[in-house]
Amino acid sequence: MKRRICIVGSGTAGLHLAYALKEDFDVTVISHRTAEQLRNGRVMSTQVHFGEAREREHRFSMPKWDDQSQIKSIHISIGDQKLFAGILEEPALSVDQRWYFSHCMDNLEKSNIPILTKKISEDNLEKLMSEFDLVIDCTGKSGPLIPFPIEKELSPFMTPQRKCIAGYFHGIKPLSPQGINVVVLPEQGEMFEIPAITEFGPVTILFLMAIPNKSLDVFQGIKTPEEFTLIMKNTVQTLFPEIYSRLEDETFSLCDDRGFLQTAITPAIRKPYTLFQNKLVVGCGDSVFLNDPITGQGCNLSSYCAEKLYEILMEYKDSAWDIQVGETYWSRTKPYVKKVTEWTNTMTQPLPEHVIKQLLQGAEDHTKANRIAEWFADPTIAHQDFFSAAEI
Protein backbone atom coordinates (compact mmCIF):
# COMPACT_ATOMS: atom_id res chain seq x y z
CA MET A 1 0.00 0.00 0.00
CA LYS A 2 1.28 3.46 -0.93
CA ARG A 3 2.06 5.88 1.88
CA ARG A 4 -0.42 8.73 2.21
CA ILE A 5 0.71 12.36 1.81
CA CYS A 6 -1.46 15.42 2.31
CA ILE A 7 -0.30 18.65 0.62
CA VAL A 8 -2.01 21.70 2.10
CA GLY A 9 -1.90 24.44 -0.51
CA SER A 10 -2.28 24.65 -4.27
CA GLY A 11 0.40 27.18 -5.18
CA THR A 12 3.73 26.58 -6.87
CA ALA A 13 5.23 24.39 -4.12
CA GLY A 14 2.09 22.34 -3.57
CA LEU A 15 1.47 21.71 -7.26
CA HIS A 16 5.09 20.83 -8.02
CA LEU A 17 5.01 18.32 -5.17
CA ALA A 18 1.66 16.87 -6.23
CA TYR A 19 2.92 16.18 -9.74
CA ALA A 20 6.29 14.88 -8.53
CA LEU A 21 4.89 12.54 -5.86
CA LYS A 22 1.67 11.27 -7.39
CA GLU A 23 3.12 8.17 -9.07
CA ASP A 24 4.79 6.81 -5.94
CA PHE A 25 2.49 7.93 -3.13
CA ASP A 26 -1.20 8.33 -2.37
CA VAL A 27 -1.41 12.13 -2.67
CA THR A 28 -4.26 14.41 -1.59
CA VAL A 29 -4.20 18.18 -2.12
CA ILE A 30 -6.16 20.59 0.07
CA SER A 31 -6.90 24.06 -1.32
CA HIS A 32 -8.83 26.86 0.35
CA ARG A 33 -10.36 27.73 -3.04
CA THR A 34 -11.68 25.68 -5.94
CA ALA A 35 -10.04 25.83 -9.35
CA GLU A 36 -12.97 27.90 -10.60
CA GLN A 37 -12.66 30.36 -7.71
CA LEU A 38 -8.95 30.75 -8.40
CA ARG A 39 -9.53 31.23 -12.13
CA ASN A 40 -12.18 33.90 -11.56
CA GLY A 41 -10.48 35.65 -8.65
CA ARG A 42 -8.05 38.51 -8.29
CA VAL A 43 -4.43 38.16 -9.41
CA MET A 44 -2.37 36.79 -6.53
CA SER A 45 1.15 37.79 -7.40
CA THR A 46 3.66 38.30 -10.15
CA GLN A 47 5.79 35.37 -11.20
CA VAL A 48 8.62 34.46 -13.54
CA HIS A 49 9.53 30.82 -14.14
CA PHE A 50 13.22 30.83 -15.05
CA GLY A 51 14.99 28.02 -16.87
CA GLU A 52 15.58 25.57 -14.01
CA ALA A 53 11.99 25.85 -12.74
CA ARG A 54 10.68 25.27 -16.28
CA GLU A 55 12.91 22.21 -16.59
CA ARG A 56 11.47 20.80 -13.35
CA GLU A 57 7.96 21.38 -14.66
CA HIS A 58 8.92 19.36 -17.73
CA ARG A 59 10.45 16.52 -15.66
CA PHE A 60 7.35 16.37 -13.44
CA SER A 61 5.07 16.26 -16.55
CA MET A 62 3.27 19.45 -15.59
CA PRO A 63 1.11 21.27 -18.18
CA LYS A 64 2.94 23.05 -20.99
CA TRP A 65 2.32 26.68 -21.90
CA ASP A 66 2.42 28.67 -25.10
CA ASP A 67 5.87 30.21 -25.54
CA GLN A 68 4.70 33.31 -27.41
CA SER A 69 5.65 35.57 -24.49
CA GLN A 70 9.06 34.07 -23.79
CA ILE A 71 11.33 36.22 -21.62
CA LYS A 72 14.73 36.24 -23.30
CA SER A 73 16.47 39.19 -21.65
CA ILE A 74 16.78 41.40 -18.59
CA HIS A 75 16.90 45.16 -19.24
CA ILE A 76 18.44 47.31 -16.50
CA SER A 77 18.02 51.06 -16.00
CA ILE A 78 18.87 53.37 -13.12
CA GLY A 79 16.54 56.33 -13.19
CA ASP A 80 16.19 57.45 -16.79
CA GLN A 81 19.57 55.97 -17.77
CA LYS A 82 19.27 52.72 -19.70
CA LEU A 83 22.35 50.62 -18.95
CA PHE A 84 22.00 47.37 -20.92
CA ALA A 85 19.94 44.36 -21.90
CA GLY A 86 21.51 41.08 -20.82
CA ILE A 87 20.49 37.89 -22.61
CA LEU A 88 19.33 34.89 -20.57
CA GLU A 89 20.92 31.51 -21.32
CA GLU A 90 17.49 29.85 -21.13
CA PRO A 91 14.25 31.74 -21.83
CA ALA A 92 11.89 32.31 -18.91
CA LEU A 93 8.11 32.53 -18.87
CA SER A 94 5.46 34.28 -16.79
CA VAL A 95 1.97 32.77 -16.57
CA ASP A 96 -0.92 34.34 -14.67
CA GLN A 97 -1.18 32.20 -11.54
CA ARG A 98 -4.97 32.21 -11.69
CA TRP A 99 -4.73 30.35 -14.99
CA TYR A 100 -1.65 28.30 -14.08
CA PHE A 101 -2.90 27.02 -10.72
CA SER A 102 -6.49 26.34 -11.78
CA HIS A 103 -5.36 24.49 -14.92
CA CYS A 104 -2.98 22.32 -12.88
CA MET A 105 -5.70 21.54 -10.34
CA ASP A 106 -8.13 20.49 -13.07
CA ASN A 107 -5.41 18.37 -14.67
CA LEU A 108 -4.57 16.65 -11.36
CA GLU A 109 -8.21 15.81 -10.72
CA LYS A 110 -8.41 14.21 -14.17
CA SER A 111 -5.45 12.07 -13.02
CA ASN A 112 -7.51 10.96 -9.99
CA ILE A 113 -5.63 13.12 -7.48
CA PRO A 114 -8.19 14.34 -4.92
CA ILE A 115 -8.40 18.14 -4.55
CA LEU A 116 -10.33 18.95 -1.37
CA THR A 117 -11.63 22.47 -0.71
CA LYS A 118 -11.39 23.46 2.93
CA LYS A 119 -9.63 25.79 5.32
CA ILE A 120 -7.34 24.14 7.84
CA SER A 121 -7.59 25.02 11.53
CA GLU A 122 -5.77 23.48 14.47
CA ASP A 123 -8.72 21.14 15.05
CA ASN A 124 -8.80 19.64 11.56
CA LEU A 125 -5.00 19.70 11.38
CA GLU A 126 -5.01 17.17 14.21
CA LYS A 127 -7.40 15.02 12.17
CA LEU A 128 -5.15 15.28 9.10
CA MET A 129 -2.15 14.18 11.13
CA SER A 130 -3.96 11.03 12.14
CA GLU A 131 -5.19 10.27 8.60
CA PHE A 132 -1.94 10.78 6.65
CA ASP A 133 1.62 9.55 6.95
CA LEU A 134 2.92 13.06 6.22
CA VAL A 135 1.41 16.55 6.04
CA ILE A 136 3.27 19.11 3.91
CA ASP A 137 2.49 22.78 4.60
CA CYS A 138 2.44 24.66 1.27
CA THR A 139 0.01 27.35 2.40
CA GLY A 140 2.14 30.16 0.97
CA LYS A 141 2.10 33.74 2.22
CA SER A 142 -1.01 33.06 4.31
CA GLY A 143 0.79 30.34 6.30
CA PRO A 144 2.27 28.59 8.02
CA LEU A 145 -0.21 26.21 9.59
CA ILE A 146 1.96 25.73 12.65
CA PRO A 147 4.82 27.80 14.10
CA PHE A 148 7.88 26.51 12.27
CA PRO A 149 10.87 28.11 14.06
CA ILE A 150 12.12 31.43 12.62
CA GLU A 151 15.72 31.50 11.37
CA LYS A 152 16.67 34.86 12.88
CA GLU A 153 19.93 35.25 10.98
CA LEU A 154 18.01 35.19 7.69
CA SER A 155 14.99 37.18 8.93
CA PRO A 156 16.27 40.64 9.90
CA PHE A 157 13.14 42.66 9.02
CA MET A 158 10.20 43.34 11.31
CA THR A 159 8.20 45.29 8.71
CA PRO A 160 7.68 45.10 4.92
CA GLN A 161 10.55 46.62 2.94
CA ARG A 162 8.38 47.32 -0.12
CA LYS A 163 4.74 47.85 -0.98
CA CYS A 164 3.93 45.65 -3.95
CA ILE A 165 1.59 47.11 -6.58
CA ALA A 166 0.94 45.08 -9.72
CA GLY A 167 -1.39 45.37 -12.70
CA TYR A 168 -1.80 43.11 -15.75
CA PHE A 169 -2.20 45.45 -18.71
CA HIS A 170 -2.98 45.46 -22.39
CA GLY A 171 -1.67 48.31 -24.53
CA ILE A 172 2.09 48.40 -23.95
CA LYS A 173 4.46 47.75 -26.85
CA PRO A 174 7.08 45.12 -25.92
CA LEU A 175 10.78 45.72 -25.47
CA SER A 176 13.27 44.42 -28.00
CA PRO A 177 14.62 41.88 -27.28
CA GLN A 178 11.53 40.81 -25.35
CA GLY A 179 12.25 40.55 -21.66
CA ILE A 180 11.92 41.94 -18.17
CA ASN A 181 12.55 45.64 -17.73
CA VAL A 182 14.01 46.58 -14.33
CA VAL A 183 14.05 50.29 -13.55
CA VAL A 184 15.64 51.32 -10.25
CA LEU A 185 14.69 54.68 -8.75
CA PRO A 186 17.19 55.16 -5.92
CA GLU A 187 15.57 55.76 -2.51
CA GLN A 188 12.10 55.38 -4.05
CA GLY A 189 11.74 51.82 -5.29
CA GLU A 190 11.67 49.82 -8.50
CA MET A 191 9.49 49.10 -11.51
CA PHE A 192 9.47 45.62 -13.07
CA GLU A 193 7.88 45.35 -16.50
CA ILE A 194 7.16 41.68 -17.27
CA PRO A 195 5.64 40.13 -20.40
CA ALA A 196 3.17 37.44 -19.37
CA ILE A 197 0.46 35.18 -20.71
CA THR A 198 -3.05 35.02 -19.30
CA GLU A 199 -6.40 33.50 -20.15
CA PHE A 200 -7.06 36.85 -21.85
CA GLY A 201 -3.98 36.63 -24.07
CA PRO A 202 -0.54 38.26 -23.77
CA VAL A 203 -0.23 41.13 -21.28
CA THR A 204 2.42 43.30 -19.70
CA ILE A 205 2.69 43.24 -15.93
CA LEU A 206 3.63 46.59 -14.40
CA PHE A 207 4.95 45.73 -10.96
CA LEU A 208 5.88 48.63 -8.70
CA MET A 209 7.99 47.96 -5.63
CA ALA A 210 7.50 51.11 -3.57
CA ILE A 211 9.58 51.98 -0.52
CA PRO A 212 6.91 52.83 2.08
CA ASN A 213 6.08 56.53 2.36
CA LYS A 214 8.23 57.53 -0.62
CA SER A 215 7.12 58.99 -3.97
CA LEU A 216 6.09 55.63 -5.50
CA ASP A 217 3.83 54.89 -2.56
CA VAL A 218 0.75 56.58 -4.06
CA PHE A 219 -1.79 53.77 -4.30
CA GLN A 220 -3.21 53.90 -0.77
CA GLY A 221 -6.96 53.53 -0.73
CA ILE A 222 -7.26 52.63 -4.42
CA LYS A 223 -9.97 49.98 -4.77
CA THR A 224 -11.49 50.14 -8.26
CA PRO A 225 -9.84 49.03 -11.52
CA GLU A 226 -10.51 52.45 -13.02
CA GLU A 227 -8.72 54.28 -10.20
CA PHE A 228 -5.85 51.82 -10.28
CA THR A 229 -5.38 52.20 -14.05
CA LEU A 230 -5.42 56.01 -13.86
CA ILE A 231 -2.88 56.19 -11.00
CA MET A 232 -0.60 53.67 -12.73
CA LYS A 233 -0.74 55.60 -16.00
CA ASN A 234 0.05 58.89 -14.24
CA THR A 235 2.92 57.28 -12.31
CA VAL A 236 4.43 55.80 -15.47
CA GLN A 237 4.10 59.12 -17.32
CA THR A 238 5.81 61.01 -14.49
CA LEU A 239 8.54 58.63 -13.36
CA PHE A 240 9.06 56.05 -16.13
CA PRO A 241 9.09 57.98 -19.43
CA GLU A 242 10.62 55.18 -21.51
CA ILE A 243 7.78 52.84 -20.58
CA TYR A 244 5.26 55.62 -21.18
CA SER A 245 6.65 56.10 -24.70
CA ARG A 246 5.49 52.54 -25.49
CA LEU A 247 2.10 52.92 -23.85
CA GLU A 248 -0.84 53.07 -26.27
CA ASP A 249 -3.49 55.43 -24.90
CA GLU A 250 -6.45 53.90 -26.70
CA THR A 251 -5.81 50.31 -25.63
CA PHE A 252 -4.09 50.73 -22.25
CA SER A 253 -6.29 48.89 -19.75
CA LEU A 254 -6.25 46.07 -17.23
CA CYS A 255 -6.77 42.65 -18.80
CA ASP A 256 -9.82 42.22 -16.52
CA ASP A 257 -11.38 43.95 -13.52
CA ARG A 258 -9.54 41.61 -11.14
CA GLY A 259 -6.17 42.03 -12.80
CA PHE A 260 -4.54 44.21 -10.14
CA LEU A 261 -3.05 43.72 -6.70
CA GLN A 262 -1.69 45.66 -3.74
CA THR A 263 0.09 43.91 -0.90
CA ALA A 264 3.05 44.07 1.44
CA ILE A 265 4.93 41.24 3.08
CA THR A 266 7.46 40.97 5.87
CA PRO A 267 10.11 38.46 4.72
CA ALA A 268 10.71 35.54 7.05
CA ILE A 269 12.71 32.34 6.73
CA ARG A 270 11.69 29.40 8.91
CA LYS A 271 13.22 26.03 9.64
CA PRO A 272 11.01 23.90 7.39
CA TYR A 273 10.23 21.01 9.71
CA THR A 274 8.89 20.39 13.18
CA LEU A 275 7.00 17.82 15.22
CA PHE A 276 3.25 18.10 15.78
CA GLN A 277 1.62 15.47 17.96
CA ASN A 278 4.96 13.63 17.77
CA LYS A 279 4.71 13.37 13.98
CA LEU A 280 6.87 15.09 11.41
CA VAL A 281 5.39 18.06 9.53
CA VAL A 282 7.38 19.77 6.79
CA GLY A 283 6.88 23.09 5.01
CA CYS A 284 7.69 24.08 1.45
CA GLY A 285 7.47 27.32 -0.50
CA ASP A 286 6.43 30.70 0.89
CA SER A 287 4.95 29.20 4.06
CA VAL A 288 8.51 28.69 5.32
CA PHE A 289 10.78 30.48 2.81
CA LEU A 290 9.14 33.89 2.36
CA ASN A 291 11.45 36.33 0.58
CA ASP A 292 10.77 39.86 -0.55
CA PRO A 293 9.65 39.64 -4.21
CA ILE A 294 12.24 42.20 -5.36
CA THR A 295 14.45 39.51 -6.97
CA GLY A 296 11.60 37.47 -8.48
CA GLN A 297 12.59 34.25 -6.72
CA GLY A 298 9.28 33.19 -5.17
CA CYS A 299 8.15 30.49 -7.59
CA ASN A 300 11.73 29.49 -8.44
CA LEU A 301 12.72 28.93 -4.82
CA SER A 302 9.45 27.06 -4.22
CA SER A 303 10.18 24.85 -7.24
CA TYR A 304 13.74 24.17 -6.07
CA CYS A 305 12.71 23.19 -2.54
CA ALA A 306 9.82 21.06 -3.80
CA GLU A 307 12.28 19.07 -5.89
CA LYS A 308 14.62 18.57 -2.92
CA LEU A 309 11.75 17.43 -0.71
CA TYR A 310 10.56 15.03 -3.42
CA GLU A 311 14.07 13.55 -3.72
CA ILE A 312 14.33 13.04 0.04
CA LEU A 313 10.91 11.42 0.36
CA MET A 314 11.89 9.05 -2.43
CA GLU A 315 15.13 8.21 -0.60
CA TYR A 316 13.18 7.52 2.59
CA LYS A 317 10.26 5.90 0.78
CA ASP A 318 10.50 2.71 2.83
CA SER A 319 12.00 4.22 5.99
CA ALA A 320 10.58 6.09 8.95
CA TRP A 321 9.50 9.68 8.28
CA ASP A 322 10.90 11.14 11.46
CA ILE A 323 12.93 14.14 12.55
CA GLN A 324 15.93 12.88 10.59
CA VAL A 325 13.99 13.36 7.35
CA GLY A 326 13.28 16.97 8.34
CA GLU A 327 16.90 17.60 9.23
CA THR A 328 18.05 16.11 5.92
CA TYR A 329 15.58 18.29 4.02
CA TRP A 330 16.79 21.46 5.76
CA SER A 331 20.48 20.61 5.41
CA ARG A 332 20.07 20.16 1.64
CA THR A 333 17.95 23.26 1.04
CA LYS A 334 19.53 25.70 3.50
CA PRO A 335 22.66 26.60 1.47
CA TYR A 336 20.54 27.63 -1.53
CA VAL A 337 17.84 29.30 0.59
CA LYS A 338 20.56 31.24 2.41
CA LYS A 339 22.11 32.55 -0.81
CA VAL A 340 18.76 33.57 -2.28
CA THR A 341 17.74 35.28 0.95
CA GLU A 342 20.99 37.13 1.57
CA TRP A 343 20.96 38.45 -2.01
CA THR A 344 17.29 39.40 -1.81
CA ASN A 345 17.66 41.13 1.55
CA THR A 346 20.59 43.14 0.20
CA MET A 347 18.59 44.18 -2.87
CA THR A 348 15.97 45.83 -0.66
CA GLN A 349 18.63 48.20 0.66
CA PRO A 350 20.69 50.87 -1.20
CA LEU A 351 22.93 49.02 -3.66
CA PRO A 352 26.56 48.63 -2.51
CA GLU A 353 29.14 50.61 -4.46
CA HIS A 354 30.82 47.49 -5.89
CA VAL A 355 27.44 46.32 -7.26
CA ILE A 356 26.79 49.68 -8.92
CA LYS A 357 30.23 49.39 -10.54
CA GLN A 358 29.26 45.99 -11.93
CA LEU A 359 26.02 47.40 -13.37
CA LEU A 360 27.99 50.19 -15.04
CA GLN A 361 30.42 47.60 -16.41
CA GLY A 362 27.44 45.83 -17.94
CA ALA A 363 26.74 48.93 -20.00
CA GLU A 364 30.15 48.50 -21.67
CA ASP A 365 30.59 44.73 -21.70
CA HIS A 366 28.03 42.33 -23.22
CA THR A 367 29.51 39.39 -21.34
CA LYS A 368 29.06 41.20 -18.03
CA ALA A 369 25.53 42.25 -19.01
CA ASN A 370 24.61 38.64 -19.73
CA ARG A 371 26.08 37.52 -16.41
CA ILE A 372 23.98 40.10 -14.56
CA ALA A 373 20.88 38.83 -16.37
CA GLU A 374 21.70 35.38 -14.98
CA TRP A 375 21.51 36.76 -11.43
CA PHE A 376 17.75 36.27 -11.67
CA ALA A 377 17.90 32.84 -13.33
CA ASP A 378 20.61 31.52 -10.99
CA PRO A 379 20.80 33.52 -7.74
CA THR A 380 23.98 31.71 -6.70
CA ILE A 381 25.71 33.84 -9.36
CA ALA A 382 24.18 36.97 -7.85
CA HIS A 383 25.31 35.92 -4.38
CA GLN A 384 28.85 35.41 -5.62
CA ASP A 385 28.92 38.81 -7.36
CA PHE A 386 27.40 40.63 -4.37
CA PHE A 387 29.37 39.02 -1.56
CA SER A 388 32.56 37.48 -2.97
CA ALA A 389 33.25 40.59 -5.06
CA ALA A 390 32.83 42.74 -1.96
CA GLU A 391 35.70 40.88 -0.28
CA ILE A 392 38.18 41.47 -3.11
C-alpha positions, 0 to 999 in steps of 0.5 A, spaced: 500 500 500 502 506 498 504 511 503 499 517 504 501 524 503 497 530 504 499 537 501 495 543 504 496 548 498 495 549 491 500 554 489 507 553 486 510 548 491 504 544 492 502 543 485 510 541 483 510 536 489 503 533 487 505 532 480 512 529 482 509 525 488 503 522 485 506 516 481 509 513 488 504 515 493 497 516 495 497 524 494 491 528 496 491 536 495 487 541 500 486 548 497 482 553 500 479 555 493 476 551 488 479 551 481 474 555 478 474 560 484 482 561 483 480 562 475 475 567 476 479 571 482 483 577 483 491 576 481 495 573 486 502 575 485 507 576 479 511 570 477 517 568 472 519 561 471 526 561 469 529 556 466 531 551 471 523 551 474 521 550 467 525 544 466 522 541 473 515 542 470 517 538 464 520 533 468 514 532 473 510 532 466 506 538 468 502 542 463 505 546 458 504 553 456 504 557 449 511 560 448 509 566 445 511 571 451 518 568 452 522 572 456 529 572 453 532 578 456 533 582 462 533 590 461 536 594 467 536 602 468 537 606 473 533 612 473 532 614 466 539 611 464 538 605 460 544 601 462 543 594 458 539 588 456 543 582 458 540 575 454 538 569 458 541 563 457 534 559 457 528 563 456 523 564 462 516 565 462 510 568 466 503 565 466 498 568 470 497 564 476 490 564 476 490 560 470 496 556 471 494 554 478 487 552 476 489 548 470 494 544 474 488 543 479 483 540 473 489 536 470 490 533 477 483 531 478 483 528 471 489 524 473 484 521 480 488 526 485 483 528 490 483 536 490 479 537 497 476 544 498 477 546 505 480 551 510 485 548 515 484 550 523 488 546 528 482 542 530 482 539 523 489 539 522 489 534 528 485 530 524 489 530 518 495 528 522 492 522 524 489 520 517 496 521 513 503 519 513 505 526 512 502 533 512 506 538 507 504 545 509 504 549 502 500 554 504 504 560 501 504 567 504 497 566 508 501 560 512 504 557 516 499 552 519 503 551 525 509 555 528 515 553 524 521 556 528 524 562 525 531 562 522 533 569 525 539 570 521 536 570 515 529 574 517 532 581 519 526 585 518 520 586 522 516 590 517 515 590 509 521 593 505 516 594 499 509 595 498 507 591 492 503 594 486 501 590 480 497 590 474 496 586 468 495 590 462 494 590 455 496 596 450 504 596 452 508 595 446 514 590 448 521 591 449 526 588 444 529 583 445 523 581 449 524 581 456 523 583 463 525 591 464 528 593 471 528 600 472 531 602 479 529 609 482 534 610 488 531 611 494 524 610 491 523 603 489 523 599 482 518 598 476 518 591 473 515 590 467 514 583 465 511 580 459 506 574 461 500 570 458 493 570 461 487 567 459 485 573 456 492 573 451 498 576 452 499 582 457 504 586 460 505 586 468 507 593 471 509 591 478 511 597 482 515 595 488 515 602 492 519 603 498 513 605 504 512 613 504 516 615 498 514 617 492 512 611 488 507 609 494 501 613 491 496 607 491 493 607 498 486 607 498 485 605 491 480 599 490 477 600 483 480 598 476 478 604 473 482 608 479 488 603 479 489 604 471 489 612 472 494 612 477 498 607 474 498 611 468 500 617 471 505 614 475 508 611 469 508 618 465 511 622 471 517 617 473 518 612 467 518 615 461 521 610 456 515 605 458 510 611 457 513 612 450 510 605 449 504 605 452 498 606 447 493 610 450 487 607 446 488 600 448 491 601 455 487 597 460 487 592 465 486 585 462 480 584 466 477 587 472 480 583 477 487 584 474 490 588 479 493 587 486 496 591 492 500 587 498 506 588 502 509 582 506 514 581 511 520 576 509 521 571 514 525 564 513 523 558 517 526 552 519 522 547 514 520 542 519 517 540 526 514 535 530 506 536 531 503 530 535 509 527 535 509 526 527 513 530 522 510 536 519 514 539 513 513 546 510 515 548 502 514 554 499 512 561 501 509 558 508 517 557 510 521 560 505 518 567 504 522 572 501 521 579 498 519 579 491 524 584 489 528 579 486 523 574 483 525 568 486 518 566 489 516 560 484 523 558 483 525 557 490 518 554 491 520 549 485 527 548 487 525 546 494 519 542 492 524 538 488 529 537 494 523 534 498 521 530 493 528 527 492 528 526 500 521 522 500 523 518 495 530 516 498 526 515 505 520 511 501 521 505 505 523 508 511 521 512 517 518 519 516 521 522 522 525 528 525 531 525 521 527 526 514 526 533 516 533 535 518 536 532 511 531 536 508 533 542 511 540 541 510 540 540 503 535 546 502 539 551 506 545 553 502 541 555 496 535 558 501 541 562 504 544 565 498 537 567 495 535 570 501 541 574 503 541 576 495 534 578 496 535 582 503 541 586 500 537 588 494 531 591 498 537 596 501 541 601 497 545 598 492 553 597 494 558 601 491 561 594 488 554 592 485 553 599 482 560 598 478 558 591 476 552 594 473 555 600 469 560 595 467 554 591 464 553 597 459 560 597 456 561 589 456 556 584 453 559 578 457 558 582 463 551 584 461 549 577 460 552 575 467 547 580 470 541 577 467 543 570 470 543 573 477 535 572 476 535 565 473 541 563 478 541 567 484 547 563 486 551 567 481 548 573 484 550 571 491 557 570 488 557 577 485 554 581 491 558 578 496 565 574 494 566 581 489 565 585 496 571 581 499 576 582 493 
